[in-house]
Amino acid sequence: MIVGSTSRPREQRRWAIDLRPLRVPAYRRMWFGNTVAMFGFQLTAVAVPVEMYALTQDSLWVGLLGIAGFVPLLIFGLWGGAVADAWDRRRVLLGGSALLWASMLGLLGHALLDIGSPVLLLALVTLHSTAFAISSPARSAILPRLLPLELVPAGATLNYTTFTGASVVGPLAAGLIFAAFGADRGLPIAYALDAVLFTALVVATVRLPAMPPESEVDGEARRGGLRGVVDGFRYLATTPVLLLSFAIDLIAMILAMPRALFPEVAQERFGGDAVVGWLFSAIAIGAMLGGLTSGWIGRLRRQGLVLVAAVVAWGLAIAAAGLARQLWLMVLLLAVAGAADLVSAVLRQSMLLVYAPDRMRGRLQGVNTVVVAGGPRLGDLRAGAMAAGFGSGVAWVGGGVAAAFLAALLAVAFPALTRYRPPAREHGPEHDGSPRPRRADDDGGD
């Protein structure tokens, strides 16, 4: 009896999500602000394609939202990463936040005034993506300044899990808003809530201490603009493990992201806009459940091999979901894909933050922003274009199968990724939650 009662909590701890990063006050505030803001972002993420499809009745226009989002990510994500390595990262975050607020108010005004312009909607999405691209690399790069390196994987898992939690609740809430008020009145409500909830992240950012570049004597750390971007690519070219991790994620997102098809499939198979919230939430539901049982991820040694397996599982689950004709089965299969996506995302981000030096983290996070946020937008374009030519079923199922096949082929052709193992951990007393020197310290109070 004693052995059984002791081993069960220990086994639960092996599987349960690691909450130790929440002991650090600065990280805890940013985590909370990000979680609240991400809920608002998800309302907008559902509202924009719903509004575009309502205006045009064409999935190709919905797919064009991917181009409107990707082009600024490609330009300003890379530039924002260089800026995050050259300037105070707190100031970069605040500047990007101001621009994000402006785009949110623009979307709200477009809906309230009933302008009904698909072109203007694309322009507002472009502005929103630009602001996100500027601030996102700095927001990700500060994580090793908030936490000891041994807690970075746990912090990345917490960030991604709570993001997916917001991705579950946000689209479901958007679906309820549209079901209760209809698209005409529901759209401004969704955009207004996004603008209000974003305040939590701004407050958390304001309370951060200054975060200038660590390597003040290293001229390379001060290179913003194009020269800094080039330096980042030169470093990436010498690290095949990171380069392959980006490539395999692009394969997964471009070929197997079906979200541009959700509004059309919701209407054709399941009867209306109220269902679209379930489709947008399903992947995040699986990712959230995967995150809550993610204690095992931090103990992995064959991280590269597991990353490849997770991407293959993502593609196959997406393909199977595209064949489903029952809502519950489609949601279940999309959730399985989401759990696989959580594993791949956490491993990829942990590898990037631990492997790269601080002077390069902003630039590599800029590349990561382009890949992680830009890949799905290219996937939107791919899905919308294929659906226009071959139908939503071929666009959905064919993309998932192709992603699984190409991910496996890449791993076989370039085995550096599957051979990757994390560096040996330093042994020592468990971190007590106090920031280490040269990392962002608590500024007094919580």
Solvent accessible surface area in square Angstrom, and as a share of the most:
residue,aa,sasa,rsa
1,M,209,0.93
2,I,143,0.73
3,V,120,0.69
4,G,38,0.36
5,S,73,0.47
6,T,67,0.39
7,S,54,0.35
8,R,168,0.61
9,P,55,0.35
10,R,138,0.50
11,E,86,0.38
12,Q,109,0.48
13,R,160,0.58
14,R,110,0.40
15,W,125,0.44
16,A,49,0.38
17,I,25,0.13
18,D,42,0.22
19,L,100,0.50
20,R,78,0.29
21,P,0,0.00
22,L,36,0.18
23,R,125,0.46
24,V,0,0.00
25,P,25,0.16
26,A,1,0.00
27,Y,4,0.01
28,R,71,0.26
29,R,27,0.10
30,M,6,0.03
31,W,54,0.19
32,F,118,0.49
33,G,1,0.01
34,N,30,0.15
35,T,36,0.21
36,V,33,0.19
37,A,0,0.00
38,M,23,0.10
39,F,49,0.21
40,G,0,0.00
41,F,20,0.08
42,Q,27,0.12
43,L,0,0.00
44,T,12,0.07
45,A,46,0.36
46,V,0,0.00
47,A,0,0.00
48,V,11,0.06
49,P,15,0.10
50,V,7,0.04
51,E,9,0.04
52,M,0,0.00
53,Y,28,0.11
54,A,55,0.42
55,L,67,0.33
56,T,33,0.19
57,Q,115,0.51
58,D,56,0.29
59,S,11,0.07
60,L,67,0.33
61,W,78,0.27
62,V,5,0.03
63,G,0,0.00
64,L,57,0.29
65,L,16,0.08
66,G,0,0.00
67,I,61,0.31
68,A,11,0.08
69,G,0,0.00
70,F,28,0.12
71,V,69,0.40
72,P,4,0.03
73,L,0,0.00
74,L,78,0.39
75,I,99,0.50
76,F,71,0.30
77,G,0,0.00
78,L,28,0.14
79,W,92,0.32
80,G,0,0.00
81,G,0,0.00
82,A,0,0.00
83,V,4,0.02
84,A,0,0.00
85,D,1,0.01
86,A,2,0.01
87,W,144,0.51
88,D,23,0.12
89,R,3,0.01
90,R,57,0.21
91,R,175,0.64
92,V,9,0.05
93,L,0,0.00
94,L,50,0.25
95,G,46,0.44
96,G,1,0.01
97,S,2,0.02
98,A,65,0.50
99,L,57,0.28
100,L,1,0.00
101,W,78,0.27
102,A,49,0.38
103,S,0,0.00
104,M,3,0.01
105,L,105,0.52
106,G,24,0.23
107,L,2,0.01
108,L,30,0.15
109,G,23,0.23
110,H,4,0.02
111,A,15,0.12
112,L,114,0.57
113,L,134,0.67
114,D,122,0.63
115,I,83,0.42
116,G,31,0.30
117,S,32,0.21
118,P,33,0.21
119,V,104,0.60
120,L,66,0.33
121,L,0,0.00
122,L,32,0.16
123,A,52,0.41
124,L,23,0.11
125,V,21,0.12
126,T,51,0.30
127,L,61,0.30
128,H,28,0.13
129,S,2,0.01
130,T,17,0.10
131,A,0,0.00
132,F,47,0.20
133,A,0,0.00
134,I,28,0.14
135,S,0,0.00
136,S,14,0.09
137,P,0,0.00
138,A,0,0.00
139,R,31,0.11
140,S,31,0.20
141,A,0,0.00
142,I,3,0.02
143,L,9,0.04
144,P,1,0.01
145,R,17,0.06
146,L,4,0.02
147,L,0,0.00
148,P,7,0.04
149,L,76,0.38
150,E,92,0.41
151,L,3,0.02
152,V,0,0.00
153,P,30,0.19
154,A,12,0.09
155,G,0,0.00
156,A,6,0.05
157,T,9,0.06
158,L,4,0.02
159,N,53,0.27
160,Y,50,0.19
161,T,5,0.03
162,T,27,0.16
163,F,70,0.29
164,T,4,0.02
165,G,12,0.11
166,A,6,0.05
167,S,9,0.06
168,V,13,0.07
169,V,82,0.47
170,G,0,0.00
171,P,1,0.01
172,L,46,0.23
173,A,24,0.19
174,A,0,0.00
175,G,5,0.05
176,L,130,0.65
177,I,20,0.10
178,F,10,0.04
179,A,64,0.50
180,A,72,0.56
181,F,89,0.37
182,G,32,0.30
183,A,27,0.21
184,D,127,0.66
185,R,154,0.56
186,G,0,0.00
187,L,15,0.07
188,P,17,0.10
189,I,60,0.31
190,A,0,0.00
191,Y,2,0.01
192,A,36,0.28
193,L,70,0.35
194,D,0,0.00
195,A,11,0.08
196,V,100,0.58
197,L,44,0.22
198,F,0,0.00
199,T,59,0.34
200,A,26,0.20
201,L,0,0.00
202,V,23,0.13
203,V,82,0.47
204,A,6,0.05
205,T,0,0.00
206,V,73,0.42
207,R,77,0.28
208,L,7,0.03
209,P,38,0.24
210,A,70,0.55
211,M,1,0.01
212,P,57,0.36
213,P,7,0.05
214,E,50,0.22
215,S,34,0.22
216,E,89,0.40
217,V,151,0.87
218,D,43,0.23
219,G,53,0.51
220,E,41,0.18
221,A,2,0.01
222,R,119,0.43
223,R,71,0.26
224,G,30,0.29
225,G,23,0.22
226,L,139,0.69
227,R,152,0.55
228,G,0,0.00
229,V,19,0.11
230,V,56,0.32
231,D,8,0.04
232,G,1,0.01
233,F,88,0.37
234,R,158,0.58
235,Y,43,0.16
236,L,6,0.03
237,A,71,0.55
238,T,99,0.58
239,T,9,0.05
240,P,70,0.44
241,V,20,0.12
242,L,1,0.01
243,L,82,0.41
244,L,19,0.09
245,S,2,0.01
246,F,9,0.04
247,A,35,0.27
248,I,0,0.00
249,D,4,0.02
250,L,55,0.27
251,I,34,0.17
252,A,4,0.03
253,M,13,0.06
254,I,46,0.24
255,L,40,0.20
256,A,1,0.00
257,M,20,0.09
258,P,1,0.01
259,R,68,0.25
260,A,3,0.02
261,L,0,0.00
262,F,3,0.01
263,P,4,0.03
264,E,30,0.13
265,V,0,0.00
266,A,1,0.00
267,Q,75,0.33
268,E,123,0.55
269,R,52,0.19
270,F,40,0.17
271,G,68,0.65
272,G,19,0.18
273,D,50,0.26
274,A,54,0.42
275,V,24,0.14
276,V,1,0.01
277,G,1,0.01
278,W,114,0.40
279,L,0,0.00
280,F,31,0.13
281,S,0,0.00
282,A,0,0.00
283,I,25,0.13
284,A,8,0.06
285,I,32,0.16
286,G,4,0.04
287,A,1,0.01
288,M,50,0.22
289,L,101,0.50
290,G,15,0.14
291,G,0,0.00
292,L,86,0.43
293,T,70,0.41
294,S,6,0.04
295,G,16,0.15
296,W,66,0.23
297,I,5,0.03
298,G,24,0.23
299,R,99,0.36
300,L,35,0.17
301,R,112,0.41
302,R,88,0.32
303,Q,16,0.07
304,G,0,0.00
305,L,79,0.39
306,V,36,0.21
307,L,0,0.00
308,V,11,0.06
309,A,60,0.46
310,A,8,0.06
311,V,3,0.01
312,V,36,0.21
313,A,44,0.34
314,W,3,0.01
315,G,0,0.00
316,L,99,0.49
317,A,10,0.08
318,I,0,0.00
319,A,7,0.06
320,A,39,0.30
321,A,0,0.00
322,G,2,0.02
323,L,119,0.59
324,A,4,0.03
325,R,155,0.57
326,Q,91,0.41
327,L,53,0.26
328,W,166,0.58
329,L,51,0.25
330,M,0,0.00
331,V,21,0.12
332,L,92,0.46
333,L,37,0.19
334,L,0,0.00
335,A,13,0.10
336,V,76,0.44
337,A,0,0.00
338,G,0,0.00
339,A,35,0.27
340,A,12,0.09
341,D,20,0.10
342,L,1,0.00
343,V,19,0.11
344,S,4,0.03
345,A,10,0.08
346,V,1,0.01
347,L,1,0.01
348,R,14,0.05
349,Q,36,0.16
350,S,5,0.03
351,M,1,0.00
352,L,5,0.02
353,L,0,0.00
354,V,44,0.26
355,Y,95,0.36
356,A,3,0.02
357,P,46,0.29
358,D,17,0.09
359,R,76,0.28
360,M,4,0.02
361,R,21,0.08
362,G,0,0.00
363,R,6,0.02
364,L,0,0.00
365,Q,2,0.01
366,G,0,0.00
367,V,13,0.08
368,N,17,0.09
369,T,9,0.05
370,V,16,0.09
371,V,8,0.05
372,V,60,0.34
373,A,12,0.10
374,G,0,0.00
375,G,0,0.00
376,P,12,0.07
377,R,54,0.20
378,L,43,0.21
379,G,0,0.00
380,D,12,0.06
381,L,49,0.24
382,R,36,0.13
383,A,0,0.00
384,G,0,0.00
385,A,49,0.38
386,M,53,0.24
387,A,12,0.09
388,A,68,0.53
389,G,57,0.55
390,F,145,0.60
391,G,30,0.29
392,S,13,0.08
393,G,27,0.26
394,V,79,0.46
395,A,0,0.00
396,W,2,0.01
397,V,31,0.18
398,G,32,0.30
399,G,4,0.03
400,G,0,0.00
401,V,78,0.45
402,A,37,0.28
403,A,0,0.00
404,A,6,0.05
405,F,131,0.54
406,L,67,0.33
407,A,0,0.00
408,A,41,0.32
409,L,93,0.46
410,L,30,0.15
411,A,10,0.08
412,V,120,0.69
413,A,60,0.46
414,F,113,0.47
415,P,50,0.31
416,A,35,0.27
417,L,3,0.01
418,T,21,0.12
419,R,163,0.60
420,Y,18,0.07
421,R,119,0.44
422,P,23,0.14
423,P,79,0.50
424,A,89,0.69
425,R,143,0.52
426,E,169,0.76
427,H,182,0.81
428,G,60,0.58
429,P,133,0.84
430,E,105,0.47
431,H,33,0.15
432,D,109,0.56
433,G,7,0.07
434,S,62,0.40
435,P,25,0.15
436,R,85,0.31
437,P,119,0.75
438,R,163,0.59
439,R,13,0.05
440,A,7,0.05
441,D,79,0.41
442,D,44,0.23
443,D,73,0.38
444,G,53,0.51
445,G,50,0.48
446,D,104,0.54
